[in-house]
Amino acid sequence: MVFNVDFRFAPNDVIEAVTGEICDGPIEGVAAIPAPNCILLSFHESYARYAVRYWLSNLAADDATDSILRTRVYFVLKRARIPLSIPAHALFLTEESKEREASKAGEERQRRMEALGRVEFFDELAEEDRARLAAGLREAPFTRGEVMTRQGDEAHWLYLVLAGEALVTVMGEGGLERPVARLGPGDLFGEMSLMTGAPRAATVVAVTDVECCRLDKAVFKDVLKDRPELAERAAEILARRTMGLEAARHELDEEAKRHHLESVKTDLLGRIRGFFGLGDDLGATRS
């Protein structure tokens, strides 16, 4: 399959984004060996043409498999903020007023603020702080079947689900993958990686098309510097969730979880301070 991207975007960035997606786990109908790849085919008047090359595991399902790959490429490029090109001579006859554009942007910010306010991680933030986070969120859509994050990966951001459904699984001690949760609108995942830099503790796969936003470390750090008390609350929430994952992996009972909760919280608070390069007064309440 081929697709076009204009010259504003470096070929290495396009190839890296697409290759990372199509090689990250199995895709129905695509052979694992030889591995799929993405190449730069040619240059044109205003765009570069790329190709995704892959080998079918079922020759009778060529159209269906092509559709899956095209959908994956569309979504991964959208997450990477690399739009597919349009013809250089395209003429847009519809213009939106600045007022209309501002109105749409304001509605989207409000939607994101409301979503942030419904989750435990951010529900105690002042409206102005949620507005700062909402302004820094990046659109990050996924299509059905995509791996949204993989256990063991390093990624210093979290995702906020706005629409759709995803499945959370963990790899147990015996190498057996087990489902532990389903995510839907208003749910977060990746908090531990954002707050401490730890590798992903679970794998998350899109069950449906998922509309979500990504919050990066730099955006969160700006708010954390002004609201140091948030670190202690984050440590408490993360400690509870950590014990939940540990219980799923090691079948811990409630008494064992309670015994370790406080020590886990103390350890996490120290890791948060270190990861964000902030002082020991981080946990103090702001006057």
N, C-alpha and C positions, 0 to 999 in steps of 0.2 A: 504494500500500500504506500501511496505517496501523499505528501502534504506540503504546503508552502508557508514560509514565515518570512516577513520582510527584513530588510537589511539592518534595522535598528537593533537586532538581537544577534549576538555572536554565535557562530555555528557550534562552538564547544558547549555553550550553555544549553542550546537546543538539544544536542545529541546526548549530553549528560542527563538532562531531565527525562527525556523519553526512554533512554536505555535503562536508567534506574528504575523506572516503572515497569517496563515489560520484562525485565529480568528478576523482579522482586517477587518470587513465588510463582507457582504454576498458573497457567491460563488455560481454560478449557479449550481443547482443540489444537493447542500449540505444543509442538514437540520440545522437550527439554534439551535434547541434543540433536543437531547443533543448536547452540543457544541463539535466541533472537538478537538482532542488533539494529542500530539506527545509523544511517550514513547520509552524508551530504552528496546529493546527486549532481546538481548543476546550479548555475547562476542565471537569473533572468533580469528583465528590465528593472524591476523594483523588489524582487524577492529571491530567496534561495529555495530550491526544491530539495526535500528530504525524502528518504524512503525507510520504512520499517521492513526489515527482511526477517521472515520466520518460516518454519517448516511445519506443515500440517501433520497432526497425528491421525486425522480422519479425513481423507480426501473428499468424502461425500458431504462434509460440513464446511466447505470452503467459504460460502457466502456468510454463514452465521459466524464463523470465526473471524472473518474480515470485519464484520460489524462490531464484534467485541473489541478488536484491536483499535479500530477507528474511535470508538467511544473512549477507550483508555487514553489514547493520545490526546483527544479533546480535553478531557478532564485534567490530565497532568500538565498540559500547557496552560490551562486556565489557572491552576494552582501556582504555577511558576510565573504568572503574569506575562506570558508570551502568547499573544493572540495569533491565530491563523491570519494569513495575509488576505487582503482584498485587492482587486485589480486597481492599478494606479490610476486608471481613467474613471473609476467609480464616482458617481455624482450623487451627493446626498441632498435631497430636496426638502427634507423636513428638518427644521431647526427648532430647538427647544430654547425658550427664554432662560435667561440667567435665574429668574425667579423660580421657574419650574425646576431647573437643575438643583437649586438650593433647597427647594422643598423636598425633592426626592432624597437628597443626601441627608437632610434633617430627619426624615421619616426612618431611614435606614439606621442612623445613629440611635434614634429613640428605641427602635426595635432591639438593637444590640444591647443598649443599656438595660432594658427591661429583662432581657435574657440573662444578663450578668446578675441582676438583682434577684433572680429566682434561684440561684445556686448558692450553696452554703459557703463556698470559698470567698464570695464577694458580697454577700447579702448585707454585711455590716459596714460596707464602705459608704462614705458620703456620696451624694449624687454627683458632685464635681469630679470625684475620683473615678467613679464608674464612667463618667463622660470621657475622661482621659484615656481609660482603657478601651472604651468603645471606639474612639477615634483611631487607636493604634491597632485594632484587629484587622487581620488580612483575610480576605475571602479564600476558602480552601475547600472546594467541592470534591466529592468522590463518587464514583459510579459503583453500582452493585457488583460485589465480588472483589473489589480492590482491597488490598491490605493498607489500612490507614496508618498503622504503626505496628512494628514487630518487636516481640520480646527480645531484649538484649541490645537493641539499637540505641545509639546516642542521638538525642534531639532535644535541644533546649527550648522547647515551646510546649504549649498545651493547645488542645482543640475544644471549642465550645460547639456542641451540636445544636443547630437551629431547626432542622427538619430531617426526617428519615430515621433509620434504625441501624444499629451496629451491634456486633457480637464480640464480647471480650472473652478470650481464652488464655489459660496459663499452661505451661509445660510442667508436669509433675515430675517427681523424683525418678519415676520409672520411665521417663521419656514419653509418657502418654499425655496428649493435649486434652484438657477438659474445659468446657464452658463454665464461666463463673458469673457472668452478668450480661444483660442487654442494655444498650444505651439508646436514648431517644431525645427528643427536643428538651433543651435545658440542662443536659448532662455534660460533664467535662471529662476529659481523660488526658493524661500526660502531666498532671500536676507535679508529681515527684521529679520528673526530669526538668521541668521548668524551675522548680524551687531549689534543687540540690545538684543538678547535673548528672543524676544517677541514670544508668541505662533503663530503657523501658522495662517495666515489670510484667507486662502482658502484651499479647497480640490483639489488635482490634481490626475486624474485617467488616466492611460495609455490607449489610444484608439487603438494603435498598439503596437507591441513590441517596446520598447524604449531603445536605447543605450544612456546612459548618465554617467557623472562623478560627484563625490561628492567632494566639497571643505569644509573642516572642519575649525573651528574657529582657532585652533592652527597654521595652515598653513597660514591663512590670517593675523593673528596677527604679524607674522614675517615680512611680507611685510609692514604692516601698521606702524610698529615702524620705518621703514626706509623711508616711504613715508607718513608722517602725513597729507599732503594736500589731500590725497585720502579720508579721513574721511569727509571733507566738501563736496566733490563731491558726495560721497555716500549718505550723508544726503539730498542733493538736489534731486538726482534721486529717493530716497526712498520717499521723501515728495510728489513728483509728482505721484508716483504709489499708495501711501496711499490715496491721494485724489481721484484717479480713483476708488479704491475699495469702498471708502466711498460713492462716487456718485452712484455706482451700488447698494449698500445696501439701501441708504436713498434718492436716486433720487435727489441729489444735482445739482443745475444748475451751469453754468460756473462762474457766479459772486460769488457764495458762495465758490467755490473751490479756486478761486484766493484770496479771503479774508483770507482764513485759511492757504494758502500755506507757507508763511514765518514763521508763528508761529510754524507750524508743522516741518519745516526744523530746526529751532532753537532747538526745543525740541528733535528732533532725533539726532542732533549733540551732545547734552549733554548725551543722552543715549548711543551713540556709545562710547564716551570717558569713561563713567562709566563702560560699559560692558567689555571693553578691558583693564581697569585699567590704562589708559593713562592720562597724565596731560592736563592742560588747553591749552598748546601750541600745541595741536594736530592739530588744524586747521591752524597753521601758515605754510607759505611756506618755504620749506627747502632751505637753502642758498647753 
